[in-house]
Amino acid sequence: MTPLEAKIRRQIELEGPITLAEYWATCLFDQQHGYYTTRVPIGAAGDFTTAPEISQMFGEMLAAWWLATSRQNNIAPALVEIGPGRGTLMADILRTLGKLDPALKHSLPVHMVEVSPRLTAVQKEKLEGSGFQIHWHKTIATLPNSHMGIVANELFDAIPARPFIKHEGSWYESTICVSEGGSFRLTAKPAKIDLSILPATQEGEPDGTVFEYAPAREALMQDIGHHIRRHGGFGVFIDYGHAEPGFGDTLQAMQNHAYANVLEKPGEADITSHVDFQSLQRAAKASDLLVSNVITQGDFLNRLGIAERAQSLSKSQPQLRNTLETAIDRLVSPKQMGSLFKVLGVSHPDMTLPALQMAG
């Protein structure tokens, strides 16, 4: 039995069943034994691979978009990444910005928001020698009061959601208890839920239907929105999920690049679920931000010219042609990450965002 499993068992013994959201948060963010606080989960040696790890072109496209947005709106924002993983995306962004505008190395403040001390150390090592001055924060609350140009890739999916299940016409929240055999088991408890947040088809949905609601994700987006509304700036958020709210159980655990049992070996696997982008739009609008329509990652990267960038790299480095073609396919193909991953842009009301159409 792992120390984290023992800790969760003690909590259940003392308090009774805990919500699945509480279990999820403990598994990922426990200060001593949590998944993100004790390991480096990303990359071939980890449990999953993100877009920046697939190809440098992903970061290059975001760097070009970030610079174009800043110039188009005639602002000089700080560069902020929330949830920077191993620092791969920021390394590619900074390298690209340094080539596009070398003066930025002396003028651009860079801020990283990271809760994990382990990942912070990895990021510092990777970004050492970038030429940029970089500051680390554990929360967005300590970011400076200035214009911000925010990027975030696979940030919201790891923030715990609250799964609800329909039973005899009512909604119950998923909970965790310990079975007679000693293993963790899913149960449910009666719960109040604002019916207005449910999709319109909820009355006709059968028993057993699952609805995943993530108020913590909305709260983070509102905090980001309040900062942008007060001080100016913009943000782009890329994650896997759906543009329209719906029903379904999307909770999953990943370990060694394969699916794992969410209830086994807590703290040793990543736990995620699909992001409801409409709820993020709603949260951003509540902060009086301009909000873009949600588009697919494939569409976004194609609009930014990733195919042309791949062709340019292939000409200068023909030995990489097959590698680049494989990377392009993974990033933009509807059968790979291209359709599953979505992109949302937000901005202060007096701004515009290239490659994104603002929602009405």
DOTI-596336 format. One record per atom (N, C-alpha, C, O): x, z, y. Coordinates in steps of 0.2 Angstrom, whole numbers, padded with zeros to 4 digits, always signed. Atoms other than C-alpha are relative to their C-alpha. Last residue first. Layout:
N
XZY...
END
This chain:
360
+0005-0001-0006-0105-0152+0186-0003+0007+0000-0007+0008+0005+0006-0001+0002-0089-0152+0175-0005+0001+0006-0003+0003+0011+0003-0007-0001-0073-0158+0182-0007+0000-0002-0011-0005-0001+0006+0001-0004-0065-0173+0173-0004+0007+0002-0005+0010-0003+0006-0004+0002-0048-0170+0167-0005-0001+0005-0004-0002+0011+0002+0001+0008-0033-0182+0167-0006+0004-0002-0007+0004-0008-0001+0006+0003-0027-0175+0184-0002+0000-0007-0001+0005-0011-0004+0000+0005-0035-0159+0191+0001-0007-0003-0004-0009-0006+0002+0005+0005-0043-0157+0208+0006+0000-0006+0011+0003-0005-0005+0004+0003-0042-0142+0220-0003-0005-0005-0009-0005-0006-0003+0005-0004-0052-0133+0233+0005-0005-0003+0009-0008+0001+0005+0005-0002-0063-0123+0221+0003-0006+0004+0000-0011+0004+0003-0002-0006-0048-0115+0213-0004-0005+0003-0003-0011+0001-0004+0000-0006-0044-0122+0196-0004+0003+0006-0010+0004+0005+0003-0004-0005-0049-0123+0178+0004+0000+0006+0010-0001+0006-0004-0001-0006-0044-0135+0164-0005+0004+0005-0011+0003+0005+0004-0002-0005-0050-0135+0146+0004+0001+0006+0009+0005+0006-0004-0002-0007-0042-0144+0132-0005+0002+0005-0010-0002+0006+0003+0002-0007-0048-0145+0114+0004+0002+0006+0008+0007+0005-0002-0003-0006-0040-0145+0097-0003-0003+0006-0004-0009+0007+0001-0007+0001-0050-0151+0082+0002+0005+0006-0001+0009+0008+0007-0001-0002-0050-0169+0088-0002+0008-0001-0006+0010+0003+0003+0004-0006-0032-0173+0089-0007+0002+0002-0008+0002+0008+0002-0004-0005-0025-0160+0077-0004-0003+0006-0006+0001+0010-0005-0006-0001-0025-0170+0062-0002+0005+0005-0008+0007+0005-0001-0003+0007-0039-0182+0056+0005+0005+0000+0005+0009-0005+0006-0004+0002-0043-0186+0074+0000+0003-0006-0004+0009-0007+0004+0003+0005-0025-0192+0077-0006+0005-0001-0006+0011-0002+0005+0003-0003-0017-0185+0093-0005-0003-0005-0011-0004-0003+0002-0002-0006-0004-0172+0088-0007-0003+0003-0011+0000+0006+0002-0007+0001-0001-0175+0070-0004+0003+0006-0008+0006+0006+0006+0000+0004-0001-0194+0072-0002+0007-0001-0009+0008+0000+0006+0003-0004+0011-0193+0087-0006+0001-0004-0012+0003-0002+0002-0006-0005+0023-0181+0077-0006-0003+0004-0011+0001+0005+0003-0006+0003+0023-0193+0062-0002+0005+0005-0008+0008+0004+0006+0002+0002+0027-0208+0073-0004+0005-0003-0010+0006-0003+0004+0000-0006+0041-0198+0082-0007-0003-0002-0012+0000+0000+0001-0006-0002+0049-0194+0065-0005+0000+0006-0010+0004+0006+0005-0002+0005+0048-0212+0059-0002+0007+0002-0008+0009+0001+0006+0003+0000+0056-0218+0075-0005+0003-0005-0011+0004-0003+0005-0005+0000+0070-0205+0076-0007-0003+0000-0012+0000+0000+0000-0004+0007+0084-0216+0070-0006+0005+0000-0007+0008-0005+0004+0003+0006+0079-0228+0084+0000+0004-0006-0005+0003-0010-0002-0003+0006+0085-0216+0098-0004-0003-0006-0008+0001-0009-0006-0004-0002+0084-0224+0115+0003+0003-0007+0009+0004-0007-0005+0005-0003+0071-0237+0110+0007+0003+0000+0012+0000-0001-0002+0005+0006+0061-0224+0099+0005-0005+0002+0010-0006-0002-0005-0004+0004+0062-0211+0114+0002-0004-0006+0008-0004-0008-0007-0001-0003+0054-0224+0125+0005+0004-0004+0011+0001-0004-0003+0006+0000+0040-0228+0113+0007+0000+0003+0012-0003+0001-0003+0001+0007+0036-0210+0110+0004-0007+0000+0009-0007-0004-0006-0004+0001+0034-0208+0129+0004-0001-0007+0010-0001-0007-0005+0004-0004+0022-0223+0130+0007+0004-0001+0012+0001-0001-0002+0006+0004+0012-0215+0116+0006-0004+0003+0010-0006+0000-0005-0002+0006+0012-0198+0125+0002-0006-0004+0008-0006-0007-0005+0005+0002+0005-0206+0141+0005+0002-0006+0011+0000-0005-0006-0002-0004-0005-0192+0150+0006-0005-0002+0012-0004+0001+0000+0001-0007-0021-0200+0145+0006+0001+0004+0008-0002+0009+0000+0007-0001-0016-0200+0127+0000-0002+0007+0003-0007+0010-0007+0002+0001-0011-0182+0127+0000-0008+0001+0005-0010+0004-0004-0003-0005-0028-0177+0134+0007-0003+0000+0009-0005+0005+0002+0004-0007-0038-0189+0123+0004+0003+0005+0007-0002+0009-0002+0007+0001-0029-0182+0107-0001-0004+0007+0003-0007+0009-0007+0000-0001-0031-0164+0113+0003-0007+0000+0007-0009+0004-0004-0002+0006-0050-0166+0114+0008-0001+0002+0009-0004+0007-0001+0006+0003-0060-0165+0130+0005+0002-0006+0007+0008-0006-0005-0001+0006-0069-0150+0137+0001-0007-0003-0003-0010-0005+0003+0001+0007-0077-0154+0154+0006+0001-0005+0012+0001-0004+0000+0007+0003-0067-0146+0168-0005-0001-0006-0007+0004-0009-0001+0000+0008-0071-0130+0177+0000-0007-0002-0005-0011+0000+0002+0006+0002-0070-0126+0196+0002-0001-0007+0007+0002-0009-0005+0006+0001-0069-0108+0198-0003-0006-0001-0008-0007-0004+0001+0005-0006-0082-0096+0205+0006-0005+0000+0009-0007+0005-0005-0002-0005-0076-0081+0193+0000-0005+0006+0005-0005+0010+0002-0006-0002-0093-0083+0183+0005+0003+0006+0004+0007+0010+0005+0001-0006-0088-0101+0182-0002+0006+0003-0004+0006+0009-0003+0002-0006-0073-0096+0172-0004-0001+0006-0003+0000+0012-0004-0006-0003-0083-0085+0160+0004-0003+0006+0004+0001+0011+0004-0005-0003-0095-0099+0157+0003+0006+0003+0001+0008+0009+0003+0004-0006-0082-0112+0154-0004+0005+0004-0004+0006+0010-0005+0000-0004-0074-0100+0141-0002-0003+0007+0000+0000+0012+0000-0006-0003-0091-0098+0133+0006+0001+0005+0005+0005+0009+0005-0001-0005-0092-0116+0132-0001+0007+0003-0002+0008+0008-0002+0002-0007-0075-0117+0124-0006+0000+0005-0004+0001+0011+0006+0003-0003-0081-0107+0109+0002-0002+0007+0002+0002+0011+0002-0002-0006-0064-0104+0100-0006-0004+0003-0007-0010+0002+0000+0006-0005-0062-0106+0082-0003+0003+0006-0006+0008+0007+0006+0004+0001-0056-0091+0072-0001-0005+0006+0003-0005+0010+0003+0004-0005-0040-0082+0069-0007-0002-0001-0009-0001-0007+0007+0001+0000-0030-0070+0059-0003-0003+0006-0001-0001+0011+0004+0001-0006-0012-0071+0055-0007-0001-0001-0009-0003-0006+0002+0007-0001-0005-0063+0040-0003-0001+0006-0006+0004+0009-0005+0005+0003+0005-0048+0035-0002-0007+0001+0001-0012-0002-0006+0000-0004-0004-0035+0046+0006-0005-0002+0011-0006+0001+0000+0000-0008-0017-0031+0034+0006+0000+0003+0011+0004+0001-0007-0001-0004-0012-0035+0016-0001-0001+0007+0002-0005+0010-0006-0002+0004-0029-0041+0009+0006+0000+0005+0007-0004+0009+0000-0007+0002-0045-0042+0019+0006+0003-0004+0006+0009-0006+0000-0004-0007-0042-0059+0028+0000+0008-0002+0003+0012+0002+0006-0004+0000-0038-0067+0011+0001+0005+0006+0005+0009+0007+0000-0006+0003-0025-0080+0014-0006+0004+0001-0011+0002+0005+0006-0005-0001-0025-0098+0018+0001+0006-0004+0003+0006-0010+0006+0001+0005-0008-0107+0017-0005+0005+0002-0003+0010+0005+0003+0006+0000+0007-0110+0029-0006-0002-0005-0007-0007-0006-0004+0005+0003+0016-0095+0023-0003-0007+0000-0003-0011-0005-0007-0003+0002+0002-0084+0028+0004-0005-0004+0001-0008-0009-0005+0005+0002-0014-0089+0037+0006+0004-0002+0009+0008+0002-0007-0003-0001-0030-0079+0039+0005-0005-0003+0003-0009-0008-0005+0002+0005-0047-0087+0043+0006+0004+0001+0008+0006+0006-0006-0005+0001-0063-0083+0052+0005-0002-0005+0002-0004-0011-0007+0003-0001-0073-0099+0055+0006+0005-0001+0011+0003+0000-0005-0005+0001-0090-0093+0049+0007-0004+0000+0008-0007-0005-0004+0001+0005-0104-0104+0056+0006+0005+0000+0008+0008+0005+0000-0005+0005-0116-0106+0070+0005-0002-0005+0006-0007-0006+0003+0002+0006-0114-0116+0086+0000+0006-0005+0003+0011-0004+0001-0006+0005-0108-0116+0103-0004-0002-0006-0008-0006-0006+0007-0003+0000-0103-0133+0110+0000+0006-0004+0002+0006-0010+0002+0001-0007-0085-0139+0114-0007+0003+0001-0008+0005+0007+0005+0005-0001-0078-0132+0097-0003+0000+0008-0002+0005+0011+0006-0003-0001-0062-0124+0092-0005-0005+0001-0004-0011+0000+0004+0004+0004-0043-0126+0092-0007+0004+0000-0008+0010+0000+0001-0004+0006-0034-0121+0107-0005-0004-0005-0007-0009-0003+0000+0005+0006-0027-0129+0123-0001+0005-0006+0003+0009-0007+0000-0004+0006-0029-0120+0140-0002-0005-0006-0007-0008-0006+0002+0005+0005-0025-0128+0157+0001+0004-0007+0006+0007-0008-0002-0002+0006-0024-0117+0173-0002-0005-0005-0007-0009-0004+0004+0004+0006-0025-0119+0191+0002+0002-0006+0007+0006-0007-0004+0003+0005-0019-0111+0208-0005-0003-0005-0011-0005-0004-0001+0007+0000-0026-0100+0222+0004-0002-0007+0007+0002-0010-0007+0002-0002-0023-0082+0226+0001-0007-0001+0006-0010+0002-0003-0003-0006-0040-0074+0225+0006-0003+0003+0007-0003+0009+0004+0001-0005-0049-0087+0214+0002+0004+0006+0001+0002+0012+0000+0006-0003-0034-0089+0203-0005-0001+0006-0003-0004+0011-0006+0000-0003-0033-0070+0200+0001-0007+0003+0003-0008+0009+0000-0005-0006-0051-0068+0197+0006-0001+0003+0006-0002+0010+0004+0003-0006-0051-0083+0185+0000+0004+0006+0000+0001+0012-0004+0006-0002-0037-0076+0174-0004-0003+0006-0001-0005+0011-0006-0003-0004-0047-0060+0173+0005-0005+0003+0007-0005+0008+0003-0003-0007-0063-0069+0169+0006+0003+0004+0007+0002+0010+0001+0006-0004-0053-0079+0155-0003+0002+0007-0001-0001+0012-0007+0003-0002-0047-0063+0148-0001-0006+0004+0002-0006+0010-0003-0004-0005-0065-0056+0148+0007-0002+0002+0008-0001+0008+0003+0001-0007-0072-0071+0140+0003+0004+0005+0004+0002+0011-0002+0006-0003-0060-0069+0126-0002-0002+0006+0001-0004+0011-0007-0001-0003-0064-0051+0124+0004-0006+0002+0008-0006+0007+0000-0003-0007-0082-0055+0123+0007+0001+0003+0008+0000+0009-0006-0003-0002-0080-0066+0108+0000+0002+0007+0003-0001+0011+0000-0001-0008-0096-0070+0099+0007+0004+0001+0009+0008-0002-0006-0004-0002-0096-0077+0081+0000+0000+0008+0000-0005+0011-0001+0002-0007-0113-0082+0074+0006+0005+0002+0006+0011+0001-0005-0004-0004-0115-0081+0055+0001-0003+0007+0001-0009+0008-0003+0004-0005-0131-0087+0045+0005+0004+0004+0003+0010+0006-0007+0002+0002-0134-0077+0030+0004-0004+0005+0010-0005+0004-0004-0006+0001-0153-0077+0033+0007-0002-0003+0008-0007-0007+0002-0005+0006-0159-0094+0038+0004+0006+0000+0009+0007+0003-0005+0000+0004-0158-0102+0056-0001+0005-0006-0005+0010-0005+0001+0004+0006-0174-0107+0064+0006+0001-0005+0005-0002-0011+0006-0002+0003-0174-0094+0077-0001-0003-0007-0004+0000-0011-0001-0006+0004-0156-0097+0081-0006+0002-0003-0006+0005-0009+0003+0000+0006-0158-0115+0086-0001+0006-0004-0003+0006-0010+0008+0001+0000-0156-0113+0104-0003+0000-0006-0009+0001-0007+0003+0007-0001-0138-0107+0102-0007+0000-0001-0010+0004-0004+0001+0004+0007-0136-0088+0104-0002-0007+0001-0005-0009+0006-0007+0003+0001-0129-0081+0121-0001-0004-0007+0004-0008-0008-0001+0006-0004-0147-0078+0127+0006-0003-0001+0007-0009+0000+0002+0006+0003-0151-0067+0112+0001-0006+0004+0001-0012+0002+0004+0003-0005-0140-0053+0119-0002-0007-0003+0002-0011-0004-0003+0006-0002-0135-0044+0103-0004-0003+0005-0010-0004+0004+0004+0003-0005-0139-0026+0098+0004-0006+0002+0010-0006+0003-0003+0001-0006-0132-0022+0081-0004-0003+0006-0008-0007+0004+0005+0002-0005-0138-0016+0064+0004+0000+0007+0008+0005+0009+0004-0005-0003-0123-0014+0053-0004-0003+0005-0003-0008+0008+0003+0001-0007-0114-0025+0041-0004+0006+0002-0006+0010-0002+0007-0002-0001-0103-0025+0026-0002-0002+0006+0000-0006+0010+0004+0001-0006-0086-0033+0021-0007+0003-0001-0010+0002-0006+0006+0004+0002-0075-0025+0008-0004-0001+0007-0005+0004+0011+0004+0001-0005-0058-0017+0008-0006-0005-0001-0005-0010-0005-0002+0006-0004-0051-0013-0009-0005+0000+0006-0010+0003+0006-0006-0001-0005-0052+0004-0017+0002-0005+0004+0006-0004+0008-0006+0002+0003-0063+0000-0032+0006+0001+0004+0012+0000+0002-0002-0005+0005-0077+0010-0025+0006-0002-0004+0009+0003-0006+0004+0001+0006-0076-0002-0010+0001+0006-0005+0006+0009-0004-0004+0000+0006-0068+0003+0007-0005+0000-0006-0009+0005-0007+0000-0007+0004-0078-0002+0022+0005+0000-0006+0008-0006-0007-0005-0001+0006-0076-0016+0035-0001+0007-0003-0001+0012+0001-0004-0006+0000-0090-0021+0047+0004+0000-0006+0003-0004-0011-0004-0001+0006-0099-0037+0052+0004+0006+0001+0007+0007+0006-0007+0001-0001-0112-0035+0065+0004+0001-0006+0003+0006-0009-0005-0006+0001-0130-0037+0061+0007-0002+0001+0009-0008+0000-0007+0001+0000-0143-0049+0068+0004+0006-0001+0002+0011+0002-0003-0003-0006-0162-0049+0064+0008-0001-0001+0010-0004-0006+0002+0002-0007-0173-0061+0055+0003+0004+0005+0002+0002+0011+0007-0001-0001-0171-0053+0038-0003-0001+0007-0006+0003+0010+0002-0003+0006-0152-0054+0039-0008+0002+0001-0009+0007+0006+0008-0001+0000-0143-0064+0051-0002+0002-0006+0000+0000-0012+0003+0004+0006-0124-0061+0052-0007+0001+0000-0010+0007+0002+0007-0002+0002-0114-0057+0067-0003-0004-0005-0002-0010-0006+0005+0004+0004-0095-0060+0069-0006+0004-0001-0006+0010-0002+0004-0004+0003-0086-0051+0084-0005-0004-0004-0010-0007-0001+0007+0002-0002-0071-0061+0090-0004+0005-0004-0002+0009-0008+0005-0002+0005-0053-0054+0090-0007-0002+0003-0009-0001+0009+0004-0006-0003-0041-0063+0102-0006+0001-0005-0010-0003-0006-0002-0007+0004-0030-0074+0090-0003+0006+0003-0003+0011+0000+0002-0001+0007-0040-0090+0095+0002+0006-0004-0001+0008-0009+0006-0004+0001-0038-0087+0113-0002+0001-0007-0006+0005-0009+0001-0007-0003-0020-0091+0116-0006+0004-0003-0006+0009-0005+0002-0005+0005-0017-0106+0106+0001+0007+0002+0004+0011-0002+0002+0004+0006-0008-0115+0120-0001+0005-0006+0003+0009-0007+0001-0004+0006-0008-0108+0137-0002-0004-0006-0007-0008-0005+0000+0003+0006-0002-0115+0154-0001+0005-0006+0002+0010-0006+0000-0003+0006-0005-0108+0171-0001-0005-0006-0005-0009-0005+0001+0006+0004+0000-0115+0188+0000+0003-0007+0006+0003-0010-0003+0000+0007-0001-0099+0199-0003-0007-0003-0008-0009-0002+0003+0006+0004-0003-0098+0218+0003+0001-0007+0009+0002-0008-0002+0006-0002+0003-0080+0223-0004-0006-0004-0007-0004-0009+0006+0003-0004-0001-0062+0221+0002-0006+0003+0003-0006+0009+0000-0001-0007+0012-0058+0208-0006-0003+0003-0009-0008+0000-0002+0006-0003+0008-0056+0190+0000+0001+0007-0004+0004+0010-0006-0001-0004+0007-0038+0185+0003-0006+0003+0008-0006+0006+0001-0005-0005-0011-0038+0179+0006+0000+0005+0005+0002+0011+0001+0004-0006-0008-0053+0168-0001+0004+0007+0000+0001+0012+0007+0001-0002-0002-0041+0155+0000-0005+0006+0005-0005+0010+0004-0001+0006+0015-0038+0146-0008-0001+0001-0012-0001-0004+0005-0005-0001+0025-0047+0159-0004+0002-0007-0004-0003-0011+0004-0002+0006+0042-0056+0158-0005+0005+0002-0004+0010+0006+0002-0007+0000+0051-0064+0173-0005+0000-0006-0009-0004-0007+0006-0001+0004+0061-0081+0172-0002+0008+0000+0003+0012-0001+0001-0008+0000+0073-0087+0185-0006+0001-0003-0012-0001-0001+0005-0003-0004+0077-0105+0180+0000+0007-0001+0002+0010-0005-0002+0001-0008+0094-0112+0175-0006+0002+0004-0005+0002+0010+0005+0005-0002+0088-0114+0156+0001-0002+0008+0000-0007+0010-0003+0006-0002+0103-0104+0151-0004-0006+0002-0002-0012+0003-0006-0002-0003+0094-0091+0141+0004-0007+0002+0005-0011-0003+0000+0002-0007+0077-0098+0137+0006+0001+0004+0007-0001+0010+0001+0007+0000+0079-0097+0118+0000-0003+0007+0003-0008+0008-0006+0003+0003+0086-0079+0119+0000-0008+0000+0004-0011+0002-0006-0001-0005+0073-0073+0131+0006-0003-0003+0010-0007+0001+0001+0004-0005+0059-0080+0120+0006+0000+0005+0009-0005+0007-0001+0007+0003+0065-0072+0104+0000-0005+0006+0004-0009+0007-0007+0000+0001+0066-0055+0113+0002-0007-0002+0007-0010+0000-0003+0000-0006+0049-0057+0120+0007-0001-0001+0011-0005+0003+0000+0007-0003+0043-0062+0103+0003+0000+0007+0006-0005+0008-0004+0004+0004+0049-0045+0096+0000-0007+0002+0005-0010+0003-0007-0001-0002+0042-0035+0111+0005-0005-0005+0010-0007-0002-0004-0001+0006+0025-0043+0108+0007+0001+0002+0010-0004+0005+0001-0007+0002+0013-0042+0123+0005+0002-0006+0005+0008-0007-0001-0001+0007+0019-0058+0131-0001+0007-0002+0002+0012+0001+0004-0006+0002+0015-0065+0148+0000+0001-0007-0003-0003-0011+0002+0000+0007+0029-0076+0154-0004+0006-0001-0002+0011+0000+0003-0006+0003+0032-0080+0172-0002-0001-0007-0006-0005-0008+0003+0001+0006+0043-0093+0181-0002+0006-0003+0002+0011-0003+0000-0006+0004+0047-0094+0199-0004-0001-0006-0009-0004-0006+0006-0001+0004+0052-0112+0205+0000+0007-0004+0004+0008-0008+0006-0002-0004+0064-0113+0219-0006+0002-0004-0011+0005-0001-0002-0005-0005+0082-0115+0213-0006+0003+0003-0006+0008+0007-0004-0005+0004+0078-0124+0196+0002+0006+0005+0003+0011+0003+0004-0006+0003+0064-0133+0205+0004+0005-0003+0002+0011-0003+0000-0006-0005+0077-0143+0215-0004+0006-0002-0004+0011+0000-0006-0005+0001+0081-0153+0199-0001+0005+0005+0002+0011+0004-0002-0003-0007+0064-0162+0201+0005+0005-0001+0003+0011-0002+0005+0003-0005+0059-0173+0186+0002+0002+0007+0001-0002+0011-0001+0007+0000+0074-0168+0175-0004-0003+0006-0001-0008+0010-0007+0000-0002+0073-0149+0178+0002-0007+0001+0006-0009+0006+0000-0001-0008+0054-0151+0176+0007+0000+0003+0007-0003+0009+0003+0006-0003+0057-0158+0159+0000+0000+0007+0001-0004+0011-0004+0006+0001+0069-0145+0153-0002-0006+0004+0001-0010+0007-0006-0001-0005+0058-0132+0160+0005-0005+0000+0007-0007+0005+0002+0001-0006+0043-0139+0150+0005+0001+0005+0006-0003+0010+0001+0007-0001+0052-0140+0134-0002-0002+0007+0000-0007+0010-0007+0004+0000+0059-0123+0135-0001-0007+0001+0003-0010+0005-0003-0001-0007+0042-0116+0140+0006-0004+0000+0008-0006+0005+0003+0004-0005+0034-0124+0124+0003+0000+0007+0004-0004+0011-0001+0008+0001+0047-0118+0113-0003-0004+0005+0000-0008+0008-0003+0003-0006+0046-0100+0119+0002-0007+0000+0005-0010+0005-0008-0001+0000+0044-0092+0102+0003-0003+0006+0009-0003+0006-0002+0001+0007+0025-0089+0105+0008+0001+0000+0011+0006+0002-0005+0005+0001+0022-0090+0124+0003-0001-0007+0007-0006-0008+0000+0001+0007+0005-0081+0125+0006-0005-0002+0004-0010-0005+0003-0006+0003+0002-0084+0143+0000-0001-0007-0003-0006-0010+0003+0001+0007+0013-0096+0152-0002+0006-0003+0001+0011-0003+0002-0006+0004+0015-0095+0171-0002-0003-0007-0006-0008-0008+0001+0002+0006+0024-0107+0183-0002+0006-0005+0003+0010-0005-0004-0003+0005+0023-0101+0201-0002-0003-0007-0008-0005-0008+0002-0006+0004+0013-0113+0212+0006+0003-0004+0011-0001-0005-0006-0001+0003+0020-0125+0226-0001+0007-0004+0001+0012-0002-0001-0007+0000+0004-0133+0233+0007+0001-0004+0009-0004-0008-0004-0002-0005+0000-0150+0239+0001+0007+0000+0001+0010+0005+0004-0005-0004-0015-0153+0228+0005+0003+0005+0003+0008+0009+0006+0003-0002-0008-0169+0220-0004+0005+0005-0008+0002+0009-0001+0005-0006+0009-0162+0220-0006-0003+0003-0007-0003+0009-0003-0004-0006+0005-0146+0210+0000-0005+0006-0002-0003+0011+0006-0004-0003-0007-0156+0198+0003+0003+0006-0001+0004+0011+0005+0004-0003+0007-0169+0195-0006+0004+0003-0008+0002+0009-0003+0002-0006+0020-0156+0191-0005-0004+0004-0005-0004+0010+0000-0006-0005+0008-0147+0179+0003-0002+0006+0001+0000+0012+0006-0001-0003+0004-0164+0171+0000+0006+0005-0003+0005+0010+0002+0005-0005+0022-0169+0169-0007+0001+0003-0008+0000+0009-0004-0001-0006+0026-0152+0161-0002-0006+0006-0002-0004+0012+0003-0006-0004+0011-0153+0150+0005+0001+0006+0002+0003+0011+0006+0002-0003+0017-0170+0143-0003+0005+0005-0006+0004+0010-0002+0005-0005+0035-0165+0141-0007-0002+0003-0007-0003+0009-0002-0004-0006+0029-0149+0131+0001-0005+0006+0000-0003+0012+0006-0004-0002+0019-0160+0119+0002+0004+0006-0002+0004+0011+0005+0004-0004+0033-0173+0118-0006+0004+0003-0008+0003+0008-0001-0002-0007+0045-0159+0112-0004-0004+0004-0005-0002+0010-0004+0005-0004+0037-0162+0095+0001+0003+0007-0003+0006+0010+0001+0007+0003+0029-0152+0081+0005-0005+0003+0008-0009+0000-0005+0000+0005+0035-0135+0087+0000-0006-0004+0005-0008-0007-0007+0000-0003+0026-0137+0103+0005-0001-0005+0011-0003-0004-0002+0006-0003+0010-0141+0094+0007-0001+0002+0010-0006+0001+0004+0002-0006+0009-0125+0084+0003-0007+0002+0008-0009+0000-0003+0004-0005+0015-0122+0066-0004-0002+0006-0010-0004+0004+0004+0006-0003+0009-0108+0055+0005-0003+0005+0009-0001+0007+0006+0000+0003+0016-0093+0044-0005-0006+0002-0009-0009-0001+0005-0005-0002+0034-0092+0049-0006-0002-0004-0006-0004-0010-0002-0007+0003+0050-0100+0043-0006+0005+0000-0005+0010-0003+0000+0002+0007+0043-0118+0047+0002+0007-0004-0001+0007-0009-0006+0005+0002+0038-0112+0064+0000+0000-0007-0004+0003-0011+0000+0007-0001+0028-0097+0071+0005-0004-0002+0011-0002-0002+0005+0004+0004+0025-0080+0065+0000-0007+0000-0002-0010-0005+0000+0006-0004+0040-0070+0073-0004-0005-0005-0001-0008-0010-0003+0006+0003+0037-0053+0066+0000-0006+0005-0004-0005+0010-0005-0001+0004+0033-0035+0070+0003-0006-0003+0008-0005-0007-0005-0005-0002+0022-0034+0085+0006+0001-0004+0011+0004-0003-0004+0003-0005+0012-0050+0081+0005+0005+0003+0010+0002+0007-0003+0007+0002+0007-0044+0064+0004-0003+0006+0010-0005+0004+0004+0006-0001+0004-0026+0069+0004-0006-0002+0010-0007-0001+0000+0004+0006+0014-0012+0061-0004-0006+0001-0005-0010-0004-0006-0002+0005+0020+0000+0075+0000-0005-0006+0005-0007-0008-0007+0000-0003+0010-0006+0090+0006+0001-0004+0011-0001-0003-0002-0007+0001-0005-0012+0081+0007+0001+0002+0011-0003+0000-0003-0003-0006-0009-0029+0088+0002+0007-0001+0004+0010+0004-0004+0004-0004-0013-0041+0074+0004+0004+0005+0010+0002+0006-0005+0004+0004-0020-0031+0060+0005-0003+0004+0011-0004+0003-0005-0004+0003-0027-0018+0072+0005-0004-0004+0011-0003-0003-0004-0002-0005-0037-0031+0082+0006+0004-0002+0012+0004+0000-0004+0006-0003-0044-0039+0067+0005+0002+0005+0011+0000+0004-0005+0001+0005-0050-0022+0060+0005-0006+0002+0011-0005+0001-0005-0005+0000-0058-0018+0076+0005-0001-0005+0011+0000-0003-0004+0001-0006-0067-0035+0077+0006+0005+0000+0011+0004+0002-0005+0005+0002-0072-0033+0059+0004-0001+0006+0010-0003+0005+0002+0007-0001-0081-0017+0065+0006-0005-0003+0012-0003-0002-0002+0002-0007-0076+0000+0057-0002-0008+0001-0003-0011-0004-0002+0007+0000-0085+0008+0042+0002-0002+0008-0001+0001+0012+0005+0005+0003-0085+0027+0043+0002-0007+0001+0008-0008+0004+0006+0003-0005-0076+0037+0056-0005-0004-0004-0010-0005-0001+0002-0005-0005-0064+0049+0046-0006-0003+0004-0010+0001+0006+0002-0006+0003-0062+0039+0029-0003+0005+0006-0007+0009+0004+0007+0001+0003-0063+0022+0039-0002+0007-0003-0008+0009-0003+0005+0001-0005-0048+0028+0050-0007-0001-0003-0012+0002+0000+0001-0007-0003-0038+0034+0035-0006+0000+0006-0010+0004+0006+0004-0004+0004-0041+0017+0027-0001+0007+0002-0007+0010+0002+0007+0002+0000-0035+0008+0042-0004+0004-0005-0010+0006-0003+0003-0003-0007-0019+0019+0043-0007-0002+0001-0011+0002+0003+0001-0007+0001-0015+0016+0024-0003+0003+0007-0008+0007+0007+0006+0000+0005-0017-0003+0026-0002+0008+0000-0008+0009+0000+0006+0002-0004-0005-0002+0041-0006+0000-0004-0012+0003-0002+0002-0006-0005+0008+0008+0031-0006-0002+0004-0010+0003+0006-0004+0000-0006+0007-0005+0017-0002+0006+0005-0007+0008+0004+0004+0000-0006+0000+0000+0000+0004+0000+0006+0009+0004+0007
END
